[in-house]
Amino acid sequence: MPTRPQKVYYFGTCLIDLCYPQAGMAGIELLQREGVEVLFPQQQSCCGQPAYNSGFPEEARKVARQQLKAFPNDYPIVVPSGSCGGMLKHHYPKLFANQPEFAEAQRFSGQVMELTEFLVTVLEIQLEDRGQPIKVTWHSSCSALREMRVIDYSKSLLRQLRNVELVELRRERECCGFGGSFSVKQADLSSAMVSDKVADIEKTGASRLLSGDCGCLMHIGGALDYQKSLIPAQHIAEFVWERVHG
């Protein structure tokens, strides 16, 4: 198990910065609750995944180089996103293979941990639920499930909350259809996929949908709203902070 650090870096992600700042702040609050100093480098920006996934490696490297410079010390880099975490941890070494920054990219990627994984495995966080009874369901993003492999950590946090009933999705392992630019380039297919996901969510009887990835939350949450569902979509960090903060 990694040594408990006194300081960590926080990689905010674009969607949290632009669309879900409350989720980002909740993640920071949870880290600070455990006595950890959270550093947020102001020079950070996008992880480079949109360009990388669209087949523009040089453009992605240009963005990624900025991240390597923004996180120079050996503190853990905590990321409240399986998707961005996967890019930083698994794809930076590939992106910089045969490049002068390869060793730096390896150093950087080795410091990256997804938020719930860090809370559970490094900080060994213990939660006391202060909320009313609620039934929730959980969407596992593709990157968190298959690349970062952190879903068990996310669910273990929810299971610590005594008044929270977690109802599993029957088709949990299926993609919601977001996939970044995929949802734009293949709009009809993406819409069909998210409709299947919404139907699965509705069948659980849950009153809230949780996930660790804001791209999925934006996509599924938008579909829920469009279909006039009463189920809101929320990032796990924000939900957990609400439950323990009171």
C-alpha positions in Angstrom: 0.0 0.0 0.0 1.4 3.5 -0.9 2.6 5.7 2.0 0.1 8.2 3.2 1.2 11.6 1.8 1.0 15.0 3.3 0.5 16.7 0.0 -1.2 15.7 -3.3 -1.7 17.4 -6.6 -5.3 17.6 -7.9 -6.0 17.4 -11.7 -9.3 19.1 -12.1 -10.3 18.0 -15.7 -12.0 20.2 -18.3 -15.6 19.1 -17.6 -15.3 19.6 -13.9 -13.7 23.0 -14.5 -16.4 24.1 -17.0 -19.5 22.1 -16.1 -19.2 20.4 -12.7 -17.1 22.6 -10.4 -19.1 21.4 -7.4 -17.9 17.8 -8.0 -14.3 19.0 -8.2 -14.6 21.0 -4.9 -16.2 18.0 -3.2 -13.2 15.8 -4.1 -10.9 18.4 -2.7 -13.0 18.6 0.5 -12.8 14.9 1.0 -9.0 14.9 0.6 -8.7 17.8 3.0 -11.0 16.1 5.5 -8.3 13.4 5.8 -5.6 16.0 6.6 -4.0 16.1 3.2 -2.9 19.4 1.7 -4.3 19.7 -1.9 -2.2 21.5 -4.5 -4.0 22.7 -7.6 -1.5 23.9 -10.2 -3.0 26.9 -12.1 -1.0 26.0 -15.2 -2.9 22.7 -15.7 -5.3 22.3 -18.6 -6.7 19.5 -20.7 -5.2 16.1 -20.5 -5.0 15.9 -24.3 -7.4 13.1 -24.7 -9.7 14.7 -27.4 -6.8 15.3 -29.8 -5.3 11.9 -29.0 -8.5 10.0 -29.6 -9.1 11.9 -32.8 -5.8 10.9 -34.3 -3.8 14.0 -33.7 -0.8 12.8 -31.6 1.4 15.9 -32.1 -1.4 18.2 -31.0 -2.0 15.9 -28.0 1.7 16.0 -27.1 1.7 19.8 -27.2 -1.1 19.8 -24.6 0.4 17.0 -22.6 3.8 18.7 -22.3 2.1 21.5 -20.4 0.8 19.0 -17.8 4.3 17.5 -17.4 5.5 21.0 -16.5 2.6 21.8 -14.3 3.1 18.8 -12.0 6.9 18.8 -11.4 7.1 17.3 -7.9 6.7 13.6 -6.8 3.3 14.1 -5.1 0.4 11.8 -6.0 -1.7 13.3 -8.8 -5.3 12.6 -7.8 -7.9 12.7 -10.7 -11.7 12.7 -10.1 -12.2 11.0 -13.5 -11.6 7.5 -14.8 -11.4 8.8 -18.3 -8.8 11.6 -17.8 -7.0 9.4 -15.3 -6.7 6.7 -17.9 -5.2 9.1 -20.4 -2.7 10.5 -17.9 -1.7 7.1 -16.5 -1.8 4.7 -19.4 -1.5 6.8 -22.6 1.2 9.4 -21.7 4.0 6.9 -21.9 2.7 5.7 -25.3 2.2 9.3 -26.5 5.8 10.1 -25.6 7.5 6.9 -26.8 10.6 7.8 -28.7 10.3 11.4 -27.5 12.7 13.3 -25.3 10.0 13.5 -22.6 9.5 9.7 -22.3 11.2 9.4 -18.9 9.3 12.4 -17.6 6.0 11.0 -18.9 6.7 7.7 -17.1 7.4 9.5 -13.9 4.2 11.5 -14.3 2.0 8.6 -15.1 3.3 6.6 -12.1 2.0 9.3 -9.8 -1.6 9.3 -11.2 -4.4 7.8 -9.1 -8.2 8.1 -9.6 -9.9 9.8 -6.6 -11.9 6.9 -5.1 -9.0 4.6 -5.5 -6.8 7.0 -3.6 -9.4 7.6 -0.9 -9.8 3.9 -0.3 -6.3 2.4 -0.8 -4.0 5.2 0.4 -6.1 7.3 2.9 -8.2 4.4 4.1 -11.1 6.8 4.5 -13.9 5.9 6.9 -17.3 7.5 6.3 -20.2 8.2 8.7 -23.4 8.7 6.9 -25.4 11.8 8.0 -28.1 11.7 5.3 -31.6 10.3 5.0 -32.2 6.9 3.5 -31.8 6.9 -0.3 -31.7 4.3 -3.1 -29.0 5.0 -5.8 -27.7 3.3 -8.8 -24.2 3.4 -10.4 -22.9 3.8 -13.9 -19.4 2.4 -14.5 -17.6 4.5 -17.2 -15.7 2.4 -19.7 -12.3 3.9 -18.7 -12.9 3.5 -15.0 -14.1 0.0 -15.4 -11.6 -1.4 -18.0 -8.6 0.9 -17.9 -8.2 2.3 -14.4 -10.1 -0.6 -12.8 -11.4 1.4 -9.9 -15.1 0.5 -9.7 -14.7 -1.6 -6.7 -13.2 1.3 -4.8 -16.1 3.6 -5.8 -18.7 1.1 -4.7 -16.9 0.4 -1.5 -17.3 4.1 -0.6 -21.0 3.9 -1.2 -21.4 0.8 0.8 -19.8 2.5 3.8 -22.8 4.8 3.9 -25.4 3.0 6.1 -28.5 4.8 4.7 -27.6 4.4 1.1 -28.9 1.4 -0.8 -26.9 0.7 -4.0 -28.9 -1.0 -6.7 -26.8 -2.5 -9.5 -27.6 -1.8 -13.1 -28.5 -5.0 -15.1 -26.4 -3.8 -18.0 -23.7 -2.0 -16.1 -20.8 -3.0 -18.3 -22.4 -1.4 -21.4 -21.1 2.0 -22.6 -23.5 4.9 -22.2 -22.6 6.1 -25.8 -20.7 9.3 -24.9 -17.2 8.5 -25.9 -16.2 12.2 -26.4 -16.4 13.0 -30.1 -18.1 9.7 -30.7 -21.4 11.2 -29.5 -21.1 13.9 -32.1 -19.7 11.8 -35.0 -22.1 8.9 -34.4 -25.1 10.8 -32.9 -27.8 8.3 -33.8 -25.8 5.3 -32.4 -24.9 7.3 -29.3 -28.5 8.3 -28.7 -29.6 4.6 -29.0 -27.0 3.6 -26.5 -27.9 6.2 -23.9 -31.6 5.4 -24.3 -30.8 1.8 -23.3 -28.8 3.1 -20.4 -31.7 5.3 -19.2 -34.2 2.5 -19.5 -31.9 0.3 -17.3 -31.6 3.2 -14.7 -35.3 3.7 -14.6 -35.9 0.0 -13.8 -33.8 0.1 -10.7 -36.2 2.3 -8.8 -33.3 4.5 -7.7 -33.7 8.2 -7.0 -30.2 9.1 -8.1 -27.6 8.1 -10.6 -24.0 8.2 -9.6 -20.8 7.9 -11.6 -17.1 9.0 -11.4 -16.9 10.5 -14.8 -18.5 13.8 -15.8 -18.6 13.0 -19.5 -20.9 10.1 -18.8 -22.9 12.2 -16.3 -23.4 14.9 -18.8 -24.5 12.5 -21.5 -26.8 10.3 -19.3 -28.0 13.3 -17.3 -29.0 15.1 -20.5 -30.9 12.0 -21.7 -32.7 11.7 -18.4 -33.7 15.3 -18.5 -34.8 15.0 -22.2 -37.0 12.0 -21.3 -38.4 14.0 -18.3 -37.0 11.5 -15.8 -37.0 12.7 -12.2 -33.6 11.0 -11.5 -30.7 13.4 -11.3 -27.1 12.4 -12.2 -24.4 13.3 -9.8 -20.6 12.7 -9.4 -19.7 10.4 -6.5 -17.5 12.9 -4.8 -20.3 15.4 -4.5 -22.7 12.7 -3.3 -20.3 11.4 -0.7 -19.4 14.8 0.6 -23.1 15.7 1.0 -23.6 12.5 3.0 -20.7 13.0 5.4 -20.7 16.8 5.7 -24.4 16.9 6.7 
